[in-house]
Amino acid sequence: MAQEPAHGRIAAQNRKARHDFFIEDTLEAGIVLVGTEVKSLRAGGASIAESYAGPMDGEIFLFNAHIPEYKAAKHFGHEPKRPRKLLLRGREVSRLIGAVQRAGVTLVPLSLYFNARGIAKVQLGLAKGKRKIDKRETEKARDWQRDKARLMREKR
């Protein structure tokens, strides 16, 4: 189970994912990018807020991730929202395809970052959707933890 990226620089983050989904498992995947996409990611401005990952032709792809065009590349640009292949081991691919085919399970990108070696990686979460009541319970528990910490600080 992959944790939050310890090294490197985060290029894009999906903050709403943990609000909208129960994250059951996380994993790290490589991503196939062209040169102008890498330069654009390093410059910033990418968005994975409404993106998702899913199977296509027996492989896992990242759909609807917006990486803006690199301004300095005049004729050799890229399409901002093209599907991008994710690099995973064969066993992981078959496990994820099986999980996605179950009802209510989706692959959500949590963050897009550069690791310590400067290679672009995607942190994926195997997620189930939350209902409105689940979101309220999560918010209530978070508020109680904050109030409890405040009370403990004041008690000292």
ChimeraX attribute file (.defattr): number of C-alpha atoms within 10 A of each C-alpha:
attribute: neighborCount
match mode: 1-to-1
recipient: residues
	/A:1	8
	/A:2	11
	/A:3	10
	/A:4	11
	/A:5	18
	/A:6	8
	/A:7	12
	/A:8	14
	/A:9	15
	/A:10	18
	/A:11	21
	/A:12	22
	/A:13	18
	/A:14	17
	/A:15	12
	/A:16	11
	/A:17	20
	/A:18	16
	/A:19	16
	/A:20	16
	/A:21	20
	/A:22	18
	/A:23	21
	/A:24	11
	/A:25	13
	/A:26	19
	/A:27	17
	/A:28	22
	/A:29	20
	/A:30	16
	/A:31	18
	/A:32	17
	/A:33	15
	/A:34	12
	/A:35	13
	/A:36	19
	/A:37	20
	/A:38	17
	/A:39	16
	/A:40	18
	/A:41	23
	/A:42	17
	/A:43	12
	/A:44	14
	/A:45	13
	/A:46	20
	/A:47	20
	/A:48	23
	/A:49	19
	/A:50	14
	/A:51	17
	/A:52	18
	/A:53	24
	/A:54	20
	/A:55	19
	/A:56	12
	/A:57	6
	/A:58	11
	/A:59	16
	/A:60	23
	/A:61	20
	/A:62	25
	/A:63	19
	/A:64	18
	/A:65	22
	/A:66	19
	/A:67	22
	/A:68	20
	/A:69	21
	/A:70	19
	/A:71	10
	/A:72	11
	/A:73	12
	/A:74	8
	/A:75	6
	/A:76	11
	/A:77	16
	/A:78	17
	/A:79	11
	/A:80	15
	/A:81	16
	/A:82	14
	/A:83	17
	/A:84	17
	/A:85	20
	/A:86	21
	/A:87	18
	/A:88	17
	/A:89	10
	/A:90	11
	/A:91	8
	/A:92	14
	/A:93	18
	/A:94	16
	/A:95	11
	/A:96	21
	/A:97	18
	/A:98	12
	/A:99	16
	/A:100	18
	/A:101	12
	/A:102	9
	/A:103	8
	/A:104	11
	/A:105	19
	/A:106	23
	/A:107	24
	/A:108	27
	/A:109	29
	/A:110	27
	/A:111	23
	/A:112	27
	/A:113	22
	/A:114	20
	/A:115	16
	/A:116	12
	/A:117	8
	/A:118	12
	/A:119	12
	/A:120	22
	/A:121	21
	/A:122	26
	/A:123	20
	/A:124	23
	/A:125	26
	/A:126	21
	/A:127	23
	/A:128	17
	/A:129	16
	/A:130	17
	/A:131	11
	/A:132	9
	/A:133	9
	/A:134	15
	/A:135	16
	/A:136	13
	/A:137	11
	/A:138	13
	/A:139	13
	/A:140	12
	/A:141	12
	/A:142	12
	/A:143	12
	/A:144	12
	/A:145	12
	/A:146	11
	/A:147	12
	/A:148	12
	/A:149	12
	/A:150	11
	/A:151	11
	/A:152	9
	/A:153	9
	/A:154	8
	/A:155	7
	/A:156	5
